[in-house]
Amino acid sequence: MCLAIPARVVELVGADQAIVDLGGVRKTISLALVDAVAVGDYVIVHVGYALSKLDPEEAAATLALFGELASTTATGVAS
């Protein structure tokens, strides 16, 4: 199973790379597969590549679900 996660672009680096914020962790990714990405955009990231841009509301909803899953995993029960 593969997992792609939403990340916010915080800096553009060169022609086809960006630095994204993944819950406080910053990582350099490739933008080679996605057009017209700007700082502040959300992208879906898989193995270091942005696969597509993501609507900010959808990104927030997905990140909230990941947060909920993390808290459930940490405590063993849903909060």
Secondary structure, DSSP 8 states (H G I E B T S, - for coil): ----EEEEEEEEETTTEEEEEETTEEEEEE-TT-SS--TT-EEEEETTEEEEEE-HHHHHHHHHHHHHHHHHHHHSS--
